[in-house]
Amino acid sequence: MVATISSFYTTNSVMVAAGICLGISLFAIQTKIDFTLCSGLLFALCLVLIFFGFSCIIVYATIGYSYILDCVYGGLAALVFSLFLIYDTQMIVGGRKHEMSPEEYVYGALQLYIDVVYLFLIILSCFGKSN
């Protein structure tokens, strides 16, 4: 599905989105900051994203499409999923206060895959140029 969606965008847009996802993962591995302590912050940001999405629906229904509102919502979603990617990468790599046990490798791989796919699609939809 991601490959089909990516085929509608230019090659440069797809490569930039993939590079951003890879860069965030590399940052999560090498940084000294412990993002595994931020689970409450991630929950609060998810609630903000949901309520902002509901307000966008109301605005779209009353005044129509707004490019600025769409960009703000996409930027907020990219920020939230970037933090989720950092959080899950540090949980898998370990060495922080909270980490996954080696028996949970399937769950960790699934979480990482979902984070990368969502972030990739959000970056493409916000900043990508379509063919």
Secondary structure, 3 states (H helix, E strand, C coil): CHHHHHCCECHHHHHHHHHHHHHHHHHHHHCCCCHHHCHHHHHHHHHHHHHHHHHHHHHHHHHCCCHHHHHHHHHHHHHHHHHHHHHHHHHHHCCCCCCCCHHHHHHHHHHHHHHHHHHHHHHHHHHCCEC
